[in-house]
Amino acid sequence: MSKTYYYYQKGKNCLQQKDLVRAIIYLEKAMKAEPEKASIREALAIASYNLGFYPMARDHFRKALEIDAANHFAYYGLGLSLAKLGKIEAARGQIRIAAVMDPDCQDYHNALQKLTP
């Protein structure tokens, strides 16, 4: 097992256990080794968002989308991050993309409805 994969797995486990600070520590180590890995960026974004680090979450979700533009969850996460930063119109656009990409995901539609006046 590579060190990158080890750090990623440890970070994901910490994320599942809601040990978010430790998750970020492990995931940042994985990211330093493989900065162009979308799964690492997405996990880092989730941990950052859940800690209330919305600018950091936004940046990691954006990078995940640069790497993999077909990642509908990253559009959703980016939208949620933008909403927390007060960028409601931009947030709606991102979440709308996620909802179109995965029309069966009720979370996307619920988030979009909450942001629609």
Disulfide bonds with the S-S distance in Angstrom:
none
